[in-house]
Amino acid sequence: MTTLFLILIGIIILMCIWLNNVSARIGIPTLLGFIVLGILFGNNGLVPLHFEDYDFAKETCTVALIFIMFYGGFGTRWEAARPIVREATLLASVGVIITAGLTGLFCHFALRWGWAESFLLGSVVSSTDAASVFSILRFRKLGLKNNTAPMLEMESGSNDPFAYMLTALMLSIMTGNATGPGIFRMLFAQLAFGAGCGVGIAKLASFILERVRIKGQGYNSLFILSVAILSYAIPDLIGGNGYLSSYIVGMILGNTDFPGKKALVNFFDGITGLMQVLIFFLLGLLARPLLLHRAILPALAIFVFMLLIARPLAVTGILTPFRKYALRQQLLVSFVGLRGAASIVFAIMAMTDSPLVENDIFNIVFCIVLISISLQGSLIPWVAGRLDMVDAEADVMKTFNDYSEGTQMQFSSIDITPGGNWDSKKVMDLELPGNVLLALVLRNGERLIPRGDTLLMAGDKVIMVTKTFEDTETYLVEKTVKKGGKRDGQTISQISGDGLVLLVRRGDQQIIPSGDTRLHAGDNLVILNVTH
């Protein structure tokens, strides 16, 4: 049974990867595919798994959301976010409260729901989805004018804790566990302990990373992984907002320099991607397609109200007083208010923690998320273009922490040989391409900064700077020349079908080959290949 279960998990993950590639080609948000996949494996799907454990789903999604929140902070580049930190913070806090309040009023007066349940639904769907926003901006390389991209990234990455706080407050009121002083204490503890623990844990982790060298490849990733978990668990244990703490810890560590940080960004990118797959797949599993006809009309009404009224009023009410954001920019910020992973987790909380819910909140939220991701997510590039908010010169990757100025250039070296083309030539006389710069000359143990009149001499090692080339379609392979094989005794010009041989390792020698370089058995070849 275990073997069959593992096979099923492997197949599901492979299908998710396939869906990611398909969605990239046709322009549909990837997370939508994960929901559809969950429906296919749901109770009414083609391969029914008969999963109905909301408590298990809640605990699983809570853990998954920790990493999504942590990475939301870790991936945000403070240098890009600093100019808009006030606006983004207000959107993530006051904007969430306004959105939740207006949506709650709509549910009560338009849909005739009870007061508590109306504001519970408003709280559940009040935050925007960082994963979807990050994914669309990255994949479409959507550079936006007037610091709009970092504003959207910081808002969507930091507003989930406030939505969680409102959801927990409404659940407490509905179960009769809230009093006036109790509500005040709860809100104070959520903010104070959450923020305080976040700063404290981040500072301690930064101190350890700077002072202690973690030995063993990959163990620094495990260290940050444990920090991410503790950043939620410790404040949650004492009544603080664990999600707020996770975001703060991620933000501080993501903007702290320490060894292996670039690899950690890629590591958490993979972990967060897996958590998104898990949450949206569970959403599809728990959804009941046969019952969606009852939920689709109220969900559509709520979605339209939030898209056209609640979210625009919240955004314009906050950004207009700053007097530096045009209406078209405010409309774009409003439109990019996607609902996603957090809303799913909070909807599951509402189903498990409150026995007084009369409406099918989970399936309603399911429909809202489905419509939001499929409609809004697909139209964001088009809307940005129609509002003239696309900046073709802006590099949106500079707003994320996996962008580094250093990754845009690389160093290479050339040995000056006697009688060679560069021997006894001045730097100014070299015919160099415009994107190549001579950075350093190593001569008899000395390091010389070259100038135009610097004379190069035989025996010098010249260090050059060129622009880095990164391409997922190009890769390196290594092959060994076998004795009696087709390459043994052949020159580089005589072999074909192997790509470009960049380097020949022969014993202790490393040979940059030319067309007449003859290969011998035991040679190790570094070959550049291109995906077809």
C-alpha positions in Angstrom: 0.0 0.0 0.0 2.8 2.4 0.9 4.5 1.7 -2.5 1.3 2.5 -4.4 0.8 5.7 -2.3 4.4 6.8 -3.2 3.8 6.1 -6.8 0.7 8.2 -6.7 2.5 11.1 -5.1 5.3 10.9 -7.7 2.7 10.9 -10.5 0.9 13.9 -9.0 4.2 15.9 -8.7 5.1 15.0 -12.3 1.7 16.1 -13.5 2.2 19.4 -11.6 5.5 20.0 -13.3 3.8 19.3 -16.7 0.9 21.6 -15.8 3.5 24.3 -15.0 5.0 24.1 -18.5 1.6 24.0 -20.2 0.3 27.0 -18.3 3.5 28.9 -19.1 2.9 28.3 -22.8 -0.8 29.3 -22.9 -0.6 32.1 -20.4 -2.9 30.7 -17.6 -1.6 31.0 -14.0 0.1 27.8 -12.9 -1.8 27.5 -9.6 -5.1 27.2 -11.4 -3.8 23.9 -12.9 -3.0 22.6 -9.4 -6.6 23.2 -8.3 -7.9 21.4 -11.4 -5.5 18.5 -10.7 -6.9 18.3 -7.1 -10.5 18.2 -8.5 -9.5 15.3 -10.8 -8.3 13.3 -7.7 -11.1 14.5 -5.5 -14.2 12.6 -4.3 -16.0 13.2 -7.5 -13.0 13.1 -9.8 -11.6 10.5 -12.2 -9.3 9.0 -9.6 -11.2 9.6 -6.3 -9.0 9.7 -3.2 -12.0 10.2 -0.8 -10.3 12.9 1.2 -12.6 14.9 3.7 -10.3 15.5 6.7 -10.6 19.3 7.2 -8.5 19.2 10.4 -5.6 17.5 8.7 -5.9 19.9 5.8 -5.9 22.9 8.2 -2.7 21.7 10.0 -1.0 20.9 6.7 -1.9 24.2 5.1 -0.9 26.1 8.2 2.6 24.6 8.0 2.7 25.3 4.2 1.7 28.9 4.7 4.6 29.4 7.1 7.1 28.9 4.3 5.1 31.0 1.9 5.0 33.9 4.4 8.7 33.5 5.2 9.7 33.5 1.5 7.4 36.4 0.9 9.7 38.4 3.2 13.0 36.6 2.2 12.4 37.4 -1.5 11.6 41.1 -1.0 14.5 43.4 -1.7 14.6 46.2 0.8 16.5 48.5 -1.4 13.7 48.4 -3.9 10.9 48.4 -1.3 12.2 51.3 0.9 10.7 54.1 -1.2 7.2 52.7 -0.8 7.3 51.0 2.6 4.7 53.4 4.1 2.2 52.9 1.3 2.7 49.1 1.2 2.4 48.8 5.0 -0.8 50.8 5.0 -2.2 48.7 2.2 -1.3 45.5 4.0 -2.9 46.6 7.3 -5.5 49.3 6.9 -6.3 48.1 3.4 -7.1 44.6 4.6 -9.4 46.0 7.3 -11.2 48.2 4.9 -11.6 45.4 2.4 -12.8 43.0 5.0 -15.3 45.5 6.5 -16.8 46.5 3.1 -17.1 42.9 2.0 -18.7 42.0 5.3 -21.3 44.8 4.8 -22.0 43.5 1.3 -22.5 39.9 2.6 -24.9 41.1 5.3 -27.0 43.6 3.3 -26.9 42.0 -0.2 -26.7 38.3 0.6 -28.7 38.5 3.9 -26.0 36.7 6.0 -25.7 37.2 9.7 -23.3 39.9 10.9 -20.6 37.7 12.4 -20.5 35.3 9.4 -20.5 38.2 7.0 -17.4 39.7 8.5 -15.8 36.3 8.9 -16.1 35.8 5.1 -14.7 39.3 4.6 -11.7 38.6 6.8 -11.0 35.3 5.1 -10.7 36.8 1.6 -9.3 40.2 2.6 -5.6 39.6 1.8 -3.9 39.3 -1.6 -1.9 36.3 -2.8 1.9 36.9 -2.8 2.7 33.6 -4.6 0.4 34.5 -7.6 1.7 38.1 -7.8 5.4 37.0 -7.6 4.8 34.3 -10.2 3.1 36.6 -12.7 5.6 39.5 -12.3 8.6 37.1 -12.6 7.3 34.9 -15.5 6.0 37.9 -17.6 9.1 40.0 -16.6 6.5 42.7 -16.0 8.4 45.9 -15.2 5.9 48.6 -13.9 6.2 52.3 -13.6 6.6 54.4 -10.4 7.7 51.6 -8.0 4.4 49.7 -8.5 6.1 46.3 -8.6 7.8 46.5 -5.2 4.6 48.0 -3.7 2.6 45.0 -4.9 5.2 42.6 -3.8 5.5 44.0 -0.3 1.8 44.4 0.2 0.9 40.9 -1.0 3.8 39.4 1.0 2.9 41.1 4.3 -1.0 41.4 4.4 -1.7 37.7 5.2 -0.9 38.2 9.0 -3.6 40.9 9.2 -6.1 38.8 7.5 -5.3 35.9 9.8 -5.7 38.3 12.8 -9.1 39.4 11.6 -10.2 35.8 10.9 -9.1 34.6 14.4 -10.9 37.6 15.9 -14.2 36.8 14.1 -13.9 33.1 15.0 -13.4 34.0 18.7 -16.4 36.3 18.6 -18.6 33.6 17.0 -17.6 31.0 19.5 -18.4 33.4 22.4 -14.8 33.5 23.7 -14.2 37.2 23.0 -14.9 40.1 25.4 -14.0 43.8 25.1 -10.8 43.6 27.1 -10.1 40.1 25.7 -10.2 41.4 22.1 -7.8 44.3 23.0 -5.4 41.9 24.7 -5.6 39.5 21.7 -4.9 42.2 19.1 -2.0 43.7 21.2 -0.5 40.2 21.7 -0.8 39.4 18.0 1.0 42.5 16.9 3.5 43.1 19.8 4.6 39.5 20.3 4.5 38.7 16.6 6.7 41.7 15.6 8.9 41.5 18.7 9.6 37.8 18.2 10.2 38.3 14.5 12.8 41.0 15.1 14.5 39.1 17.9 14.7 35.7 16.1 16.0 37.4 12.9 18.7 39.3 14.8 19.8 36.1 16.6 19.8 34.1 13.4 21.8 36.9 11.7 24.3 36.9 14.6 24.8 33.1 14.3 25.2 33.3 10.5 27.9 36.0 10.8 29.8 34.4 13.7 29.5 30.7 13.2 30.6 28.8 10.1 28.1 26.0 9.5 30.1 23.1 8.1 28.7 20.6 5.6 27.1 21.4 2.3 23.4 22.2 2.6 23.4 22.5 6.4 23.0 26.3 6.2 19.8 25.6 4.3 18.6 23.4 7.1 19.5 26.1 9.6 17.4 28.7 7.8 14.6 26.1 7.5 14.6 25.6 11.3 14.6 29.4 11.8 11.6 29.7 9.5 9.7 27.1 11.5 10.6 28.6 14.9 9.7 32.1 13.6 6.1 30.9 13.5 6.0 28.5 16.4 7.5 30.6 19.2 5.2 33.7 18.9 2.2 31.4 18.2 2.9 29.6 21.5 2.7 32.9 23.5 -0.3 34.3 21.6 1.6 36.3 19.0 1.0 36.4 15.2 3.3 33.7 13.9 2.7 34.7 10.3 3.7 38.3 11.0 6.9 37.0 12.7 7.7 34.7 9.8 7.4 37.5 7.3 9.6 39.8 9.4 12.3 37.2 9.9 12.3 36.4 6.2 12.5 40.1 5.3 15.5 40.7 7.7 17.4 37.6 6.7 16.7 38.1 3.0 18.4 41.5 3.2 21.3 40.3 5.3 24.5 39.3 3.5 25.9 35.9 4.6 27.6 32.9 2.8 25.4 30.8 0.6 22.5 33.2 0.5 22.0 33.0 -3.3 21.6 29.2 -3.0 19.1 29.7 -0.2 16.9 31.8 -2.4 16.7 29.0 -4.9 16.2 26.5 -2.1 13.2 28.3 -0.6 11.9 29.1 -4.1 11.6 25.3 -4.6 10.2 24.7 -1.0 7.6 27.5 -1.5 6.6 26.1 -4.9 6.0 22.7 -3.3 3.9 24.3 -0.5 1.8 26.2 -3.1 1.2 22.9 -5.0 0.2 21.3 -1.7 -2.3 24.0 -0.7 -4.0 24.3 -4.1 -4.0 20.6 -4.6 -5.7 20.1 -1.2 -8.2 22.8 -2.2 -9.1 20.8 -5.2 -9.4 17.6 -3.2 -11.7 19.2 -0.6 -13.9 21.0 -3.2 -17.2 19.4 -4.1 -17.9 20.1 -7.8 -21.5 18.8 -7.4 -22.2 21.4 -4.8 -20.5 24.3 -6.5 -23.7 25.4 -8.3 -25.0 26.6 -4.9 -21.8 28.5 -4.2 -21.0 30.0 -7.6 -23.7 32.8 -7.5 -22.8 34.3 -4.0 -19.1 33.8 -4.9 -19.4 35.6 -8.1 -21.3 38.4 -6.4 -18.7 38.8 -3.7 -15.9 38.7 -6.3 -17.4 41.4 -8.4 -18.1 43.6 -5.4 -14.5 43.2 -4.2 -13.0 43.8 -7.7 -15.1 46.9 -8.5 -15.9 48.5 -5.1 -14.2 47.1 -2.0 -10.6 46.8 -3.2 -10.6 50.1 -5.3 -12.0 52.0 -2.3 -9.4 50.6 0.0 -6.5 51.3 -2.4 -7.6 54.8 -3.5 -8.5 55.8 0.1 -4.9 54.9 1.1 -2.8 56.1 -1.9 -4.7 59.3 -2.9 -3.5 61.3 0.2 0.1 60.7 -0.8 -0.5 62.9 -4.0 2.1 61.0 -6.1 0.1 58.1 -7.4 -2.0 58.7 -10.6 -5.4 57.2 -10.8 -4.3 54.7 -13.4 -1.6 53.4 -11.0 -4.1 53.1 -8.2 -6.4 51.1 -10.5 -3.6 48.7 -11.4 -2.7 48.2 -7.8 -6.4 47.5 -7.1 -6.7 45.1 -9.9 -3.7 43.0 -8.9 -5.5 42.1 -5.6 -5.6 38.3 -6.3 -7.0 35.9 -3.8 -5.1 32.7 -3.2 -3.4 30.4 -0.7 -4.0 32.3 2.5 -7.7 32.6 1.8 -7.9 28.9 1.4 -6.1 28.3 4.7 -8.4 30.7 6.5 -11.5 29.2 4.9 -10.5 25.8 6.2 -10.0 27.4 9.7 -13.5 28.8 9.5 -14.9 25.3 8.7 -13.1 23.6 11.5 -13.0 26.2 14.3 -16.6 27.5 14.2 -19.7 25.3 14.5 -22.0 28.3 13.8 -21.2 28.7 10.1 -24.5 28.4 8.2 -23.2 29.1 4.6 -20.8 27.0 2.6 -17.9 29.3 3.2 -15.3 26.8 1.9 -16.9 26.3 -1.5 -17.6 30.0 -1.8 -14.0 30.8 -1.2 -13.0 28.1 -3.6 -15.0 29.7 -6.4 -13.7 33.2 -5.5 -10.1 32.0 -5.6 -10.7 30.1 -8.9 -12.3 33.1 -10.6 -9.6 35.5 -9.2 -6.6 33.4 -10.3 -8.1 32.5 -13.7 -9.6 35.9 -14.6 -7.5 38.5 -12.8 -4.2 36.6 -13.1 -4.5 36.1 -16.8 -5.5 39.8 -17.4 -2.9 41.5 -15.3 -0.4 42.1 -18.2 -3.2 43.3 -20.5 -4.6 45.7 -17.8 -1.1 47.0 -17.1 -0.7 47.7 -20.8 -4.1 49.4 -21.2 -3.4 51.6 -18.2 0.0 52.6 -19.7 1.8 51.3 -16.6 4.3 49.0 -18.2 7.9 50.1 -18.1 9.9 48.3 -20.8 13.2 49.6 -19.4 12.6 48.4 -15.8 14.0 45.0 -14.7 11.4 43.6 -12.3 13.9 41.0 -11.1 15.8 43.8 -9.3 12.9 43.9 -6.8 13.6 40.3 -5.7 16.5 39.1 -3.5 17.7 36.5 -6.0 18.7 39.5 -8.2 22.3 40.4 -7.6 24.4 43.0 -9.4 27.3 40.5 -9.2 25.4 37.9 -11.2 25.4 40.2 -14.2 29.1 39.8 -14.8 31.8 37.2 -14.5 35.6 37.0 -14.5 37.8 35.1 -17.0 41.5 34.9 -17.5 43.9 34.9 -20.5 47.6 34.0 -20.3 49.9 36.2 -22.5 52.2 33.8 -24.5 55.5 34.9 -26.1 54.9 36.1 -29.6 51.1 36.0 -29.1 48.7 38.6 -30.4 48.7 40.6 -27.1 52.4 40.2 -26.3 54.1 43.7 -26.1 50.8 45.5 -26.8 49.3 48.4 -24.9 45.7 48.0 -23.6 44.5 50.9 -25.8 45.8 49.1 -28.9 43.7 45.9 -28.3 40.6 45.5 -30.4 38.2 44.5 -27.6 34.4 44.1 -27.9 32.4 46.8 -26.2 31.2 44.5 -23.5 34.6 43.2 -22.4 36.8 45.1 -19.8 40.3 44.3 -18.7 40.1 44.4 -14.9 43.4 43.2 -13.6 46.9 42.1 -14.7 48.8 39.5 -12.7 52.6 39.9 -13.2 55.2 38.2 -11.1 53.0 38.2 -8.0 52.0 41.8 -8.5 48.4 43.0 -9.2 48.2 45.8 -11.6 45.1 47.8 -12.5 45.4 48.2 -16.2 45.1 51.6 -18.0 45.2 52.5 -21.6 48.9 52.8 -21.7 49.6 49.6 -19.7 52.0 47.4 -21.7 51.1 43.7 -21.7 54.1 41.3 -21.5 54.6 37.6 -22.1 53.9 35.7 -18.8 51.1 38.1 -17.7 47.8 36.7 -16.7 45.0 39.1 -17.7 41.7 39.1 -15.9 38.7 40.2 -18.0 35.1 41.1 -17.0 32.3 40.0 -19.3 28.6 39.9 -19.0 27.2 36.7 -17.6 25.2 34.5 -19.9 22.4 32.5 -18.2 20.2 30.2 -20.2 18.1 27.2 -19.2 18.4 25.8 -22.8 22.2 25.6 -22.6 24.1 23.3 -20.4 27.5 21.6 -19.9 28.2 17.9 -19.9 31.4 15.9 -19.3 32.5 12.9 -21.3 35.6 10.8 -21.1 37.4 9.6 -24.2 37.5 5.8 -24.1 40.3 3.7 -25.5 39.5 2.6 -29.0 36.3 4.7 -29.0 35.2 7.0 -31.8 37.0 10.0 -30.3 40.3 8.3 -29.5 43.0 9.7 -31.7 40.6 12.1 -33.5 41.1 15.9 -33.7 38.4 18.3 -32.5 37.6 19.2 -36.1 37.0 15.5 -36.9 34.4 14.7 -34.2 30.8 15.8 -34.7 27.4 15.6 -32.9 29.0 16.4 -29.4 28.4 20.1 -29.2 31.3 22.4 -28.6 34.3 21.1 -26.7 35.3 23.9 -24.3 38.0 22.2 -22.3 40.1 19.1 -22.4 41.4 17.8 -19.0 44.5 15.6 -19.5 46.1 14.5 -16.3 47.1 17.8 -14.5 46.7 19.8 -17.7 43.7 21.9 -18.7 43.8 22.5 -22.4 41.6 25.1 -24.3 41.3 23.2 -27.5 41.5 24.3 -31.1 40.4 22.5 -34.3 43.7 20.5 -34.6 43.8 19.4 -30.9 44.1 15.6 -31.0 42.3 13.7 -28.3 43.7 10.7 -26.4 42.2 7.9 -24.3 41.5 9.1 -20.8 40.9 12.8 -21.8 38.0 14.4 -20.0 36.0 16.7 -22.2 33.8 19.6 -21.0 31.2 20.0 -23.8 28.6 22.8 -24.3 25.2 21.4 -25.5 22.0 23.1 -26.5 18.5 21.8 -25.9 16.6 21.2 -29.1 
